[in-house]
C-alpha cells in the first residue's frame, strides 16, 4: 500500500466526547481518503501491533487522529513503530476538530475513485487501560515494577517494560503518580496532564505533585513500603496461580465425568 492514509482512534473512553463525535461524523461523510478507524488505539497497539505497524510503516503519509501525541508516540513505540516522521498527529484533546477538514486536504486521494473505509476492532471486553513508558524520561529505577501488584511491568537488563498490559487494573494510575521521573503515561487518564500524556509539563508543579502523591501512597519510608508491596505481589501471583490450578482441575474433572 503506497497511498496516504487517515487513522482515527475512536477511543472506547473518549468516543462520547463532543470532539470525537464531531470527528467521526465528518470522516463518515468524507469519501476521498483512505480511512481506517481503530476502535481503540490502545487496544490495537497492545493486541494487534503487527497489523498497526503494517499500516503505519509503509504509506507515504499518515494522519493519526487521536489524543496527546506524546502518549500516542509511545503507544506506537510499544507496537514496534519507532519511525514517525511521516505521521501527522491530530490531537483531539487540544486541537479544534473544526480545523480537521483543512488538514484532510493534504491526505485526499489523487484519483476520482472513492475508497471503502475500514475498521480494525480491538477486544471490546477489555477497556485497554494500561501504562506506556516515556523512555526518554525513564531512568529504569524499577519503582513502578516494585510497586505494581499485578505483574504489569518487568525489569530486565536495566530496562523497565510493560509486559502484561491486560493485568493492569482499570482506572488505577497509582504507579504513574509515584514515578520519580514522571515517565509513566496512561493515555486514558481523564484528568490529563503529564500522566495523561500532555506535552506541556511544568517540572516544578509535577515534582510538588509527585511528593504529595508519594507521601499519600507510600508514606515516609518508601523503601519499606516497596518491600511490602513486593511481598504482597508474590502472594497475589500465588493466589492467581492457585485459582488457575483449581480451574484446570475442575475442567479436567468435568471432562472425565462427561466421558
N, C-alpha and C positions, 0 to 999 in steps of 0.2 A: 504494500500500500504506500503510495507516494503523495496522495492528496493531503491538504491540510485538514485537520480535524478539530472539532469542538467537543470537549468533555465537560459534562455538567454533573456535579455531585449533588444529587437530590437527597441530602443528608437525612437519616432517619430521625434525628433530633430536631433539625432546623427546618425541615421541609414545610412546616406550617407557618414559618416566619414570612412576613409580607414580601421581603426581598426575594426569597426562594420561590414563593408562589408567582410573583410577577415574572421572574426569570423563566420558570417552567412554562408559563403561558406564552411568553414571547418566543421561546425556542420552538414550541409546538406549532407556531404559525410562521416559522422560517424554514423554507424547504430547499434552499440552495446552498446548504452547508452540510458537511459530513458530520452529523451529530451523534454522539454516543452518551447516553445517560447512565451514570453509575448510581445504583440505588443507594449506595453508601460508600464513599471513597475509603473510609477507614476499614470497612468490612472487606472491600475488594482488595485493598493493599495487603491485608493480612491473609486472606484466603485464596485470592486469585492473582498473586504477584506476577506470575509469568504472562498471564493474559494482559495485565495492565502494562507490563514492560514492553510487550509486543506492540502495543498501541503507541506508546509514548516514545519509544526508541527509534521508530522508523519514519514517521511523517516529516514533511518539510517544516511545518509549523504546527504548534498545538496551542489552543486556547483552553485553559483549565479553569472552570468556574467553580469556586468552592469557598473556603473560609480563609483564614490568615495564611499567606504564603509561607511564613516560617514553619507553621505546622505542616502544611502540605508538602513542602520540600523534604522534610524529614520522614513523612509518611512514604514518599516516593523512594527515598534512600533505603528505607526498610524493605521495600519491594525490589530493591536491586537497581533502582534508576537513579544514577548519580549525575548524569549529564542533563541539565535542564535549561541550557542557554537558548534553546529553540522553543521554550514554553513561556507563554504569556499567562501570568496568573491574574485572574479577576477575583478580587476579594469582596464577596457579597456582604461581609460584616461591615466593611468600611467604605466601599465604593458604591456609588449610586447606580442601581440597576437600570435607570433611565439612560445611562451612558453606554450600556452594553451594545445597543444597536449600532452605534458608531464604531465600536471595537470590532463587531462582527463583519464589517465591510472588508476587513483585511483577511477574512477566512472564507469568503464566498468562493464557490467553485467557478472555474472559468467557463465551463460549458453550460448549455441551457438545460441539460438533464437534471432532474431532481433526484435526490438520494434518500432511500428509506432510512429513517432513524433507527438506531439500535439501542439495546439496553443490556447492561451487564448487572446481573442481580447477585447481591450478597445474601448471606444467610439471614432471612427475615426474623428468625427466632433469637438472633444474637444482636444486642444493641451496639456491638463493636465499640465499647468503651474500653480503651486501653491507652497506655502511655507510649510516646515515642521520645527518643533521646536526641537532644541537640548536641551532636558530637563535637561541635566547635567549643561549647562551654563545658562539657563534661570532662572531669579530671579522673574518672574511673575510681572514685573513692569507695564505691560499693555500698554506701549507706542505704541507698534505695533497696538493694538486694537483701541487706541485713534486716531492713525494716519490714519488707513485704512478707506476709504470712503464707502467700499462696503460690510461690514459685514463679511469679511473672518474670523476674529478672534472673540473669545468670552472669556471674563474673568469672571470666576465664582469660588467662594470659594477659592480665592487666586491662581488660576491656569489659565494660558492662553492656549487656544486650537484653532486649525484650524477647524472651524465647517462648513464653506461654501467654499470649495476649488474651486468650479466652478465659484464663484463670482470674483475670482482673475483676474486681467487684464493681458493679455498675454504680457510677456517681461517686466513687471514692477517689479523691485526688491527694490523699494524705502524703504519699511518698513524694509528690511534687512539691508540696507545701514545706517539706523539711529538707529538700535537696540543697546543699550548701552552695551550689553553683547555679541554681535556677536553670537547670539543664533538662528538666523533665517537662514535657508538653502533653496535655490532654486536649486533643483537638475539639472534643465535645464539651469542654468545661464552660458552663454557661456564663460565669462572671467574666470570662475573657482574661485580659491582662497577659502577663508573661506566661503564666501556666496554661492559658488558652492558646498561646502561640503568637501573640501580638509582637510585631517587630519593635514597636516603641516601648522601651523599658527604662524606667528611672532606677538606676542601680541603688541609689541611697534608699529610696522607698522600698525596693524589693528586699534589701538587707534588713530593714526595720521590720517588714512583714515576716521575713524568714525567722528572725529572732523570736518574734511573738508566737509564730506557729510552732517553732521547735520547742519553746518553753511549754506551750499548751499541750503538745502531743507527746513529747519525750521527757519533759521535766528538766531538772537541773543537771542530772547525771546522764548525759547522752549515751555514754559507753555502756553503762549498766542497763539502761533501757533497751539498747540494741541487742545486748547479750540475752536479755529476757525474751525479746522478740524472736531471736534465732532459736531459742529453746522451744518457744511456742510453735514456731513454724514446723519444727520436727514433729511435734505432736499432731499438728494439723495434717501433715503429709501422711503420718502413720494412720490416722483416722480415715483419711481418704483411701489409703491402700486397703485398710480393713473392710471398708464399705464395698470397694471394688471386688475383693475376695469373696465377700458374702453374696454379692450379686452373681458372680460367676458360679459359686457353689449352688445357689438356688436355681440358676438356669440349667446347670448340669443335672440336678435332681429332677427338674421338670422334664427334661429330655428323656431321662431314664423312665419316668412314670408314664410317659406317652408312648413308649415302645410296646 
